[in-house]
Amino acid sequence: MLGEYLPILLFLAVSTVVGVALLVLGNLLGPQRPESEKLSPYECGFEAFEDARMQFDVRYYLIAILFIAFDLEIAFVFPWAVIFRSLGVTGLYEMGIFLGLLVLGFIYVWKKGALEWE
């Protein structure tokens, strides 16, 4: 029974060896030219100017959540588009309702001013 796990263990062993070998080769053969700019902390193109625990405006998180919500729509629209012909008119109506609800949500968010960045 344990013999059935041999391919999985072999795969894990080979992938671990390849991963470690690539990391070691990259460190050995790659260019090593440390400069002060390369070693300095980098965040979003700005110099580090305050404590790492500074507070962000809540609008930042609101925009991020809205992006995720509207971006996930693609996760539903793409598979629907792939099998569109086999769904028929019922599938078209269902996707129309789904997209209509998303548009209503977008209009609500727009009217509330959540998309305004000051």
N, CA, C and O atoms as a GROMACS GRO file, in nm:
protein
  472
    1MET      N    1   0.082  -0.119   0.000
    1MET     CA    2   0.000   0.000   0.000
    1MET      C    3   0.087   0.126   0.000
    1MET      O    4   0.053   0.224  -0.066
    2LEU      N    5   0.199   0.124   0.073
    2LEU     CA    6   0.287   0.239   0.074
    2LEU      C    7   0.356   0.261  -0.061
    2LEU      O    8   0.402   0.371  -0.091
    3GLY      N    9   0.362   0.156  -0.142
    3GLY     CA   10   0.421   0.167  -0.274
    3GLY      C   11   0.346   0.262  -0.365
    3GLY      O   12   0.402   0.314  -0.461
    4GLU      N   13   0.217   0.284  -0.337
    4GLU     CA   14   0.138   0.376  -0.418
    4GLU      C   15   0.180   0.521  -0.396
    4GLU      O   16   0.156   0.606  -0.482
    5TYR      N   17   0.244   0.548  -0.283
    5TYR     CA   18   0.289   0.684  -0.254
    5TYR      C   19   0.429   0.712  -0.307
    5TYR      O   20   0.476   0.825  -0.297
    6LEU      N   21   0.495   0.613  -0.362
    6LEU     CA   22   0.630   0.631  -0.414
    6LEU      C   23   0.639   0.739  -0.522
    6LEU      O   24   0.731   0.820  -0.517
    7PRO      N   25   0.547   0.745  -0.620
    7PRO     CA   26   0.557   0.854  -0.720
    7PRO      C   27   0.543   0.993  -0.657
    7PRO      O   28   0.608   1.088  -0.700
    8ILE      N   29   0.458   1.006  -0.555
    8ILE     CA   30   0.441   1.136  -0.489
    8ILE      C   31   0.569   1.174  -0.416
    8ILE      O   32   0.614   1.288  -0.424
    9LEU      N   33   0.627   1.079  -0.343
    9LEU     CA   34   0.751   1.106  -0.272
    9LEU      C   35   0.864   1.137  -0.368
    9LEU      O   36   0.946   1.225  -0.341
   10LEU      N   37   0.870   1.068  -0.480
   10LEU     CA   38   0.971   1.094  -0.581
   10LEU      C   39   0.953   1.234  -0.640
   10LEU      O   40   1.051   1.306  -0.661
   11PHE      N   41   0.830   1.271  -0.667
   11PHE     CA   42   0.802   1.405  -0.719
   11PHE      C   43   0.844   1.511  -0.619
   11PHE      O   44   0.907   1.610  -0.658
   12LEU      N   45   0.811   1.494  -0.492
   12LEU     CA   46   0.849   1.590  -0.390
   12LEU      C   47   1.001   1.600  -0.376
   12LEU      O   48   1.056   1.709  -0.361
   13ALA      N   49   1.070   1.486  -0.381
   13ALA     CA   50   1.215   1.487  -0.368
   13ALA      C   51   1.280   1.558  -0.487
   13ALA      O   52   1.370   1.641  -0.468
   14VAL      N   53   1.236   1.527  -0.608
   14VAL     CA   54   1.294   1.589  -0.727
   14VAL      C   55   1.264   1.739  -0.728
   14VAL      O   56   1.352   1.818  -0.760
   15SER      N   57   1.144   1.778  -0.695
   15SER     CA   58   1.110   1.920  -0.696
   15SER      C   59   1.188   1.996  -0.588
   15SER      O   60   1.227   2.111  -0.610
   16THR      N   61   1.211   1.935  -0.474
   16THR     CA   62   1.291   1.999  -0.370
   16THR      C   63   1.436   2.015  -0.415
   16THR      O   64   1.495   2.121  -0.395
   17VAL      N   65   1.493   1.911  -0.476
   17VAL     CA   66   1.631   1.919  -0.524
   17VAL      C   67   1.644   2.025  -0.633
   17VAL      O   68   1.739   2.104  -0.632
   18VAL      N   69   1.551   2.029  -0.726
   18VAL     CA   70   1.557   2.128  -0.834
   18VAL      C   71   1.542   2.270  -0.777
   18VAL      O   72   1.615   2.360  -0.818
   19GLY      N   73   1.450   2.290  -0.684
   19GLY     CA   74   1.430   2.422  -0.624
   19GLY      C   75   1.553   2.470  -0.550
   19GLY      O   76   1.596   2.584  -0.567
   20VAL      N   77   1.611   2.384  -0.467
   20VAL     CA   78   1.732   2.422  -0.392
   20VAL      C   79   1.848   2.444  -0.487
   20VAL      O   80   1.926   2.538  -0.468
   21ALA      N   81   1.862   2.360  -0.588
   21ALA     CA   82   1.971   2.376  -0.685
   21ALA      C   83   1.961   2.509  -0.759
   21ALA      O   84   2.062   2.575  -0.780
   22LEU      N   85   1.841   2.548  -0.798
   22LEU     CA   86   1.825   2.676  -0.868
   22LEU      C   87   1.857   2.794  -0.777
   22LEU      O   88   1.917   2.892  -0.822
   23LEU      N   89   1.818   2.786  -0.652
   23LEU     CA   90   1.851   2.894  -0.558
   23LEU      C   91   2.001   2.904  -0.536
   23LEU      O   92   2.058   3.014  -0.535
   24VAL      N   93   2.066   2.790  -0.518
   24VAL     CA   94   2.211   2.791  -0.495
   24VAL      C   95   2.284   2.840  -0.619
   24VAL      O   96   2.376   2.922  -0.608
   25LEU      N   97   2.246   2.794  -0.738
   25LEU     CA   98   2.310   2.839  -0.861
   25LEU      C   99   2.289   2.989  -0.884
   25LEU      O  100   2.380   3.058  -0.930
   26GLY      N  101   2.172   3.038  -0.852
   26GLY     CA  102   2.147   3.181  -0.867
   26GLY      C  103   2.234   3.264  -0.775
   26GLY      O  104   2.282   3.370  -0.815
   27ASN      N  105   2.254   3.217  -0.652
   27ASN     CA  106   2.339   3.290  -0.560
   27ASN      C  107   2.486   3.280  -0.597
   27ASN      O  108   2.562   3.375  -0.578
   28LEU      N  109   2.528   3.166  -0.650
   28LEU     CA  110   2.669   3.149  -0.686
   28LEU      C  111   2.705   3.217  -0.818
   28LEU      O  112   2.810   3.280  -0.827
   29LEU      N  113   2.621   3.206  -0.918
   29LEU     CA  114   2.653   3.257  -1.051
   29LEU      C  115   2.599   3.397  -1.080
   29LEU      O  116   2.643   3.462  -1.174
   30GLY      N  117   2.506   3.443  -0.999
   30GLY     CA  118   2.446   3.574  -1.023
   30GLY      C  119   2.540   3.687  -0.986
   30GLY      O  120   2.634   3.667  -0.908
   31PRO      N  121   2.517   3.806  -1.042
   31PRO     CA  122   2.604   3.920  -1.011
   31PRO      C  123   2.587   3.962  -0.865
   31PRO      O  124   2.476   3.966  -0.813
   32GLN      N  125   2.699   3.992  -0.801
   32GLN     CA  126   2.699   4.035  -0.662
   32GLN      C  127   2.757   4.176  -0.654
   32GLN      O  128   2.877   4.192  -0.631
   33ARG      N  129   2.674   4.277  -0.673
   33ARG     CA  130   2.719   4.415  -0.667
   33ARG      C  131   2.631   4.493  -0.570
   33ARG      O  132   2.548   4.572  -0.614
   34PRO      N  133   2.648   4.473  -0.441
   34PRO     CA  134   2.563   4.546  -0.345
   34PRO      C  135   2.597   4.695  -0.344
   34PRO      O  136   2.714   4.733  -0.335
   35GLU      N  137   2.496   4.777  -0.352
   35GLU     CA  138   2.511   4.922  -0.344
   35GLU      C  139   2.417   4.972  -0.234
   35GLU      O  140   2.329   4.899  -0.189
   36SER      N  141   2.436   5.094  -0.194
   36SER     CA  142   2.352   5.147  -0.086
   36SER      C  143   2.206   5.157  -0.132
   36SER      O  144   2.114   5.136  -0.052
   37GLU      N  145   2.183   5.190  -0.258
   37GLU     CA  146   2.046   5.201  -0.308
   37GLU      C  147   1.978   5.065  -0.318
   37GLU      O  148   1.859   5.052  -0.290
   38LYS      N  149   2.055   4.963  -0.357
   38LYS     CA  150   1.997   4.829  -0.368
   38LYS      C  151   1.967   4.770  -0.232
   38LYS      O  152   1.873   4.692  -0.218
   39LEU      N  153   2.043   4.806  -0.131
   39LEU     CA  154   2.024   4.751   0.002
   39LEU      C  155   1.924   4.831   0.085
   39LEU      O  156   1.886   4.786   0.193
   40SER      N  157   1.882   4.947   0.036
   40SER     CA  158   1.788   5.029   0.112
   40SER      C  159   1.647   4.972   0.099
   40SER      O  160   1.615   4.910  -0.002
   41PRO      N  161   1.562   4.994   0.201
   41PRO     CA  162   1.424   4.944   0.191
   41PRO      C  163   1.347   5.021   0.084
   41PRO      O  164   1.364   5.142   0.067
   42TYR      N  165   1.264   4.949   0.012
   42TYR     CA  166   1.189   5.007  -0.099
   42TYR      C  167   1.042   4.975  -0.078
   42TYR      O  168   1.005   4.859  -0.055
   43GLU      N  169   0.959   5.077  -0.087
   43GLU     CA  170   0.816   5.054  -0.072
   43GLU      C  171   0.740   5.152  -0.161
   43GLU      O  172   0.735   5.271  -0.132
   44CYS      N  173   0.683   5.102  -0.266
   44CYS     CA  174   0.595   5.180  -0.353
   44CYS      C  175   0.664   5.302  -0.414
   44CYS      O  176   0.596   5.400  -0.447
   45GLY      N  177   0.793   5.300  -0.430
   45GLY     CA  178   0.862   5.412  -0.491
   45GLY      C  179   0.888   5.527  -0.399
   45GLY      O  180   0.945   5.627  -0.442
   46PHE      N  181   0.849   5.518  -0.273
   46PHE     CA  182   0.870   5.625  -0.176
   46PHE      C  183   0.978   5.586  -0.078
   46PHE      O  184   0.996   5.468  -0.047
   47GLU      N  185   1.049   5.685  -0.029
   47GLU     CA  186   1.146   5.660   0.077
   47GLU      C  187   1.071   5.624   0.205
   47GLU      O  188   0.961   5.674   0.230
   48ALA      N  189   1.131   5.538   0.284
   48ALA     CA  190   1.071   5.506   0.414
   48ALA      C  191   1.081   5.630   0.501
   48ALA      O  192   1.191   5.677   0.530
   49PHE      N  193   0.967   5.683   0.545
   49PHE     CA  194   0.969   5.809   0.616
   49PHE      C  195   0.906   5.802   0.755
   49PHE      O  196   0.920   5.896   0.832
   50GLU      N  197   0.838   5.695   0.787
   50GLU     CA  198   0.774   5.686   0.917
   50GLU      C  199   0.782   5.543   0.968
   50GLU      O  200   0.846   5.456   0.909
   51ASP      N  201   0.715   5.522   1.078
   51ASP     CA  202   0.710   5.390   1.138
   51ASP      C  203   0.633   5.295   1.046
   51ASP      O  204   0.540   5.337   0.977
   52ALA      N  205   0.671   5.170   1.046
   52ALA     CA  206   0.605   5.070   0.962
   52ALA      C  207   0.462   5.046   1.007
   52ALA      O  208   0.383   4.989   0.931
   53ARG      N  209   0.428   5.086   1.127
   53ARG     CA  210   0.293   5.062   1.180
   53ARG      C  211   0.202   5.185   1.166
   53ARG      O  212   0.106   5.200   1.241
   54MET      N  213   0.232   5.272   1.070
   54MET     CA  214   0.148   5.390   1.052
   54MET      C  215   0.010   5.348   1.001
   54MET      O  216  -0.005   5.246   0.934
   55GLN      N  217  -0.090   5.428   1.033
   55GLN     CA  218  -0.226   5.395   0.997
   55GLN      C  219  -0.256   5.443   0.855
   55GLN      O  220  -0.211   5.548   0.811
   56PHE      N  221  -0.335   5.361   0.785
   56PHE     CA  222  -0.380   5.397   0.652
   56PHE      C  223  -0.523   5.448   0.660
   56PHE      O  224  -0.597   5.416   0.753
   57ASP      N  225  -0.558   5.528   0.564
   57ASP     CA  226  -0.695   5.577   0.556
   57ASP      C  227  -0.789   5.461   0.522
   57ASP      O  228  -0.753   5.372   0.445
   58VAL      N  229  -0.907   5.462   0.579
   58VAL     CA  230  -1.002   5.352   0.558
   58VAL      C  231  -1.044   5.344   0.412
   58VAL      O  232  -1.087   5.238   0.366
   59ARG      N  233  -1.034   5.454   0.338
   59ARG     CA  234  -1.072   5.452   0.197
   59ARG      C  235  -0.980   5.361   0.115
   59ARG      O  236  -1.023   5.305   0.014
   60TYR      N  237  -0.856   5.348   0.159
   60TYR     CA  238  -0.764   5.256   0.090
   60TYR      C  239  -0.821   5.114   0.094
   60TYR      O  240  -0.823   5.045  -0.008
   61TYR      N  241  -0.865   5.071   0.210
   61TYR     CA  242  -0.920   4.936   0.224
   61TYR      C  243  -1.054   4.923   0.150
   61TYR      O  244  -1.083   4.818   0.094
   62LEU      N  245  -1.132   5.029   0.148
   62LEU     CA  246  -1.259   5.026   0.076
   62LEU      C  247  -1.236   5.007  -0.073
   62LEU      O  248  -1.306   4.928  -0.137
   63ILE      N  249  -1.140   5.079  -0.128
   63ILE     CA  250  -1.108   5.064  -0.270
   63ILE      C  251  -1.057   4.923  -0.298
   63ILE      O  252  -1.092   4.864  -0.400
   64ALA      N  253  -0.975   4.869  -0.208
   64ALA     CA  254  -0.923   4.733  -0.227
   64ALA      C  255  -1.036   4.630  -0.226
   64ALA      O  256  -1.037   4.539  -0.308
   65ILE      N  257  -1.131   4.644  -0.134
   65ILE     CA  258  -1.243   4.550  -0.126
   65ILE      C  259  -1.332   4.563  -0.250
   65ILE      O  260  -1.380   4.463  -0.303
   66LEU      N  261  -1.354   4.686  -0.295
   66LEU     CA  262  -1.435   4.705  -0.415
   66LEU      C  263  -1.367   4.646  -0.537
   66LEU      O  264  -1.432   4.586  -0.623
   67PHE      N  265  -1.235   4.662  -0.546
   67PHE     CA  266  -1.162   4.602  -0.657
   67PHE      C  267  -1.179   4.450  -0.657
   67PHE      O  268  -1.204   4.390  -0.761
   68ILE      N  269  -1.165   4.389  -0.541
   68ILE     CA  270  -1.178   4.244  -0.533
   68ILE      C  271  -1.319   4.201  -0.571
   68ILE      O  272  -1.337   4.104  -0.644
   69ALA      N  273  -1.419   4.273  -0.522
   69ALA     CA  274  -1.558   4.236  -0.551
   69ALA      C  275  -1.587   4.244  -0.700
   69ALA      O  276  -1.648   4.153  -0.756
   70PHE      N  277  -1.544   4.351  -0.766
   70PHE     CA  278  -1.573   4.366  -0.908
   70PHE      C  279  -1.478   4.283  -0.993
   70PHE      O  280  -1.511   4.248  -1.107
   71ASP      N  281  -1.360   4.252  -0.942
   71ASP     CA  282  -1.268   4.168  -1.017
   71ASP      C  283  -1.311   4.022  -1.014
   71ASP      O  284  -1.286   3.949  -1.110
   72LEU      N  285  -1.375   3.980  -0.908
   72LEU     CA  286  -1.423   3.842  -0.900
   72LEU      C  287  -1.535   3.814  -0.999
   72LEU      O  288  -1.566   3.698  -1.028
   73GLU      N  289  -1.593   3.919  -1.051
   73GLU     CA  290  -1.697   3.900  -1.153
   73GLU      C  291  -1.641   3.824  -1.273
   73GLU      O  292  -1.713   3.746  -1.336
   74ILE      N  293  -1.515   3.845  -1.304
   74ILE     CA  294  -1.452   3.774  -1.416
   74ILE      C  295  -1.448   3.625  -1.390
   74ILE      O  296  -1.458   3.545  -1.483
   75ALA      N  297  -1.434   3.586  -1.264
   75ALA     CA  298  -1.430   3.444  -1.230
   75ALA      C  299  -1.562   3.376  -1.265
   75ALA      O  300  -1.565   3.255  -1.286
   76PHE      N  301  -1.669   3.451  -1.271
   76PHE     CA  302  -1.799   3.394  -1.306
   76PHE      C  303  -1.832   3.415  -1.454
   76PHE      O  304  -1.899   3.331  -1.515
   77VAL      N  305  -1.786   3.524  -1.512
   77VAL     CA  306  -1.821   3.555  -1.651
   77VAL      C  307  -1.741   3.469  -1.749
   77VAL      O  308  -1.795   3.427  -1.851
   78PHE      N  309  -1.614   3.443  -1.720
   78PHE     CA  310  -1.532   3.367  -1.815
   78PHE      C  311  -1.584   3.225  -1.836
   78PHE      O  312  -1.601   3.185  -1.952
   79PRO      N  313  -1.611   3.146  -1.732
   79PRO     CA  314  -1.665   3.012  -1.758
   79PRO      C  315  -1.801   3.016  -1.827
   79PRO      O  316  -1.832   2.929  -1.908
   80TRP      N  317  -1.880   3.117  -1.795
   80TRP     CA  318  -2.010   3.132  -1.861
   80TRP      C  319  -1.991   3.156  -2.010
   80TRP      O  320  -2.064   3.100  -2.093
   81ALA      N  321  -1.892   3.238  -2.045
   81ALA     CA  322  -1.867   3.268  -2.186
   81ALA      C  323  -1.817   3.144  -2.261
   81ALA      O  324  -1.842   3.130  -2.381
   82VAL      N  325  -1.746   3.057  -2.193
   82VAL     CA  326  -1.692   2.937  -2.258
   82VAL      C  327  -1.804   2.842  -2.298
   82VAL      O  328  -1.798   2.782  -2.405
   83ILE      N  329  -1.906   2.828  -2.213
   83ILE     CA  330  -2.016   2.734  -2.243
   83ILE      C  331  -2.145   2.807  -2.277
   83ILE      O  332  -2.254   2.754  -2.257
   84PHE      N  333  -2.132   2.928  -2.330
   84PHE     CA  334  -2.249   3.012  -2.357
   84PHE      C  335  -2.349   2.944  -2.450
   84PHE      O  336  -2.470   2.952  -2.426
   85ARG      N  337  -2.303   2.880  -2.554
   85ARG     CA  338  -2.394   2.821  -2.654
   85ARG      C  339  -2.478   2.709  -2.594
   85ARG      O  340  -2.593   2.692  -2.634
   86SER      N  341  -2.423   2.632  -2.502
   86SER     CA  342  -2.500   2.520  -2.447
   86SER      C  343  -2.598   2.564  -2.339
   86SER      O  344  -2.686   2.487  -2.303
   87LEU      N  345  -2.587   2.685  -2.287
   87LEU     CA  346  -2.677   2.732  -2.181
   87LEU      C  347  -2.810   2.780  -2.235
   87LEU      O  348  -2.914   2.767  -2.170
   88GLY      N  349  -2.808   2.835  -2.353
   88GLY     CA  350  -2.933   2.882  -2.413
   88GLY      C  351  -2.978   3.015  -2.355
   88GLY      O  352  -2.900   3.090  -2.297
   89VAL      N  353  -3.106   3.041  -2.372
   89VAL     CA  354  -3.164   3.168  -2.330
   89VAL      C  355  -3.167   3.179  -2.178
   89VAL      O  356  -3.152   3.289  -2.123
   90THR      N  357  -3.188   3.068  -2.109
   90THR     CA  358  -3.193   3.071  -1.962
   90THR      C  359  -3.059   3.119  -1.906
   90THR      O  360  -3.057   3.200  -1.813
   91GLY      N  361  -2.950   3.070  -1.960
   91GLY     CA  362  -2.817   3.113  -1.916
   91GLY      C  363  -2.794   3.261  -1.943
   91GLY      O  364  -2.729   3.329  -1.864
   92LEU      N  365  -2.847   3.309  -2.055
   92LEU     CA  366  -2.834   3.451  -2.088
   92LEU      C  367  -2.909   3.537  -1.988
   92LEU      O  368  -2.858   3.640  -1.944
   93TYR      N  369  -3.030   3.496  -1.952
   93TYR     CA  370  -3.109   3.571  -1.853
   93TYR      C  371  -3.042   3.570  -1.716
   93TYR      O  372  -3.036   3.672  -1.648
   94GLU      N  373  -2.991   3.454  -1.677
   94GLU     CA  374  -2.925   3.446  -1.546
   94GLU      C  375  -2.802   3.535  -1.539
   94GLU      O  376  -2.780   3.602  -1.439
   95MET      N  377  -2.721   3.536  -1.646
   95MET     CA  378  -2.603   3.622  -1.646
   95MET      C  379  -2.644   3.768  -1.654
   95MET      O  380  -2.577   3.855  -1.597
   96GLY      N  381  -2.752   3.797  -1.723
   96GLY     CA  382  -2.802   3.934  -1.726
   96GLY      C  383  -2.843   3.983  -1.588
   96GLY      O  384  -2.816   4.097  -1.552
   97ILE      N  385  -2.909   3.897  -1.511
   97ILE     CA  386  -2.947   3.932  -1.374
   97ILE      C  387  -2.821   3.954  -1.289
   97ILE      O  388  -2.814   4.050  -1.212
   98PHE      N  389  -2.723   3.864  -1.303
   98PHE     CA  390  -2.599   3.876  -1.226
   98PHE      C  391  -2.528   4.007  -1.258
   98PHE      O  392  -2.488   4.081  -1.167
   99LEU      N  393  -2.511   4.037  -1.387
   99LEU     CA  394  -2.443   4.160  -1.426
   99LEU      C  395  -2.526   4.284  -1.389
   99LEU      O  396  -2.470   4.388  -1.356
  100GLY      N  397  -2.657   4.271  -1.395
  100GLY     CA  398  -2.743   4.382  -1.352
  100GLY      C  399  -2.725   4.414  -1.205
  100GLY      O  400  -2.720   4.531  -1.167
  101LEU      N  401  -2.716   4.311  -1.122
  101LEU     CA  402  -2.692   4.334  -0.980
  101LEU      C  403  -2.555   4.398  -0.956
  101LEU      O  404  -2.540   4.484  -0.869
  102LEU      N  405  -2.456   4.357  -1.033
  102LEU     CA  406  -2.325   4.420  -1.021
  102LEU      C  407  -2.329   4.567  -1.062
  102LEU      O  408  -2.266   4.651  -0.998
  103VAL      N  409  -2.402   4.597  -1.167
  103VAL     CA  410  -2.415   4.736  -1.210
  103VAL      C  411  -2.488   4.818  -1.105
  103VAL      O  412  -2.450   4.932  -1.078
  104LEU      N  413  -2.592   4.762  -1.045
  104LEU     CA  414  -2.661   4.833  -0.937
  104LEU      C  415  -2.568   4.858  -0.819
  104LEU      O  416  -2.570   4.966  -0.760
  105GLY      N  417  -2.488   4.760  -0.784
  105GLY     CA  418  -2.390   4.779  -0.678
  105GLY      C  419  -2.288   4.886  -0.712
  105GLY      O  420  -2.252   4.968  -0.627
  106PHE      N  421  -2.242   4.887  -0.837
  106PHE     CA  422  -2.148   4.989  -0.881
  106PHE      C  423  -2.210   5.128  -0.875
  106PHE      O  424  -2.144   5.222  -0.831
  107ILE      N  425  -2.335   5.142  -0.918
  107ILE     CA  426  -2.403   5.271  -0.911
  107ILE      C  427  -2.420   5.316  -0.766
  107ILE      O  428  -2.402   5.434  -0.736
  108TYR      N  429  -2.454   5.223  -0.678
  108TYR     CA  430  -2.469   5.256  -0.536
  108TYR      C  431  -2.338   5.307  -0.478
  108TYR      O  432  -2.335   5.408  -0.408
  109VAL      N  433  -2.229   5.238  -0.508
  109VAL     CA  434  -2.098   5.277  -0.457
  109VAL      C  435  -2.057   5.412  -0.515
  109VAL      O  436  -1.998   5.494  -0.445
  110TRP      N  437  -2.088   5.434  -0.641
  110TRP     CA  438  -2.054   5.560  -0.705
  110TRP      C  439  -2.131   5.676  -0.642
  110TRP      O  440  -2.074   5.781  -0.614
  111LYS      N  441  -2.262   5.655  -0.620
  111LYS     CA  442  -2.345   5.761  -0.561
  111LYS      C  443  -2.303   5.792  -0.417
  111LYS      O  444  -2.314   5.906  -0.373
  112LYS      N  445  -2.256   5.691  -0.344
  112LYS     CA  446  -2.211   5.713  -0.206
  112LYS      C  447  -2.077   5.785  -0.200
  112LYS      O  448  -2.036   5.831  -0.094
  113GLY      N  449  -2.009   5.795  -0.315
  113GLY     CA  450  -1.880   5.865  -0.319
  113GLY      C  451  -1.763   5.779  -0.277
  113GLY      O  452  -1.656   5.831  -0.245
  114ALA      N  453  -1.781   5.648  -0.276
  114ALA     CA  454  -1.673   5.560  -0.233
  114ALA      C  455  -1.560   5.553  -0.335
  114ALA      O  456  -1.450   5.510  -0.301
  115LEU      N  457  -1.586   5.592  -0.458
  115LEU     CA  458  -1.483   5.588  -0.560
  115LEU      C  459  -1.405   5.718  -0.571
  115LEU      O  460  -1.312   5.728  -0.651
  116GLU      N  461  -1.441   5.819  -0.493
  116GLU     CA  462  -1.372   5.946  -0.494
  116GLU      C  463  -1.245   5.935  -0.410
  116GLU      O  464  -1.249   5.890  -0.295
  117TRP      N  465  -1.134   5.976  -0.468
  117TRP     CA  466  -1.007   5.975  -0.396
  117TRP      C  467  -0.957   6.117  -0.385
  117TRP      O  468  -0.926   6.180  -0.486
  118GLU      N  469  -0.949   6.167  -0.263
  118GLU     CA  470  -0.912   6.308  -0.242
  118GLU      C  471  -0.764   6.324  -0.220
  118GLU      O  472  -0.716   6.435  -0.201
   0.00000   0.00000   0.00000
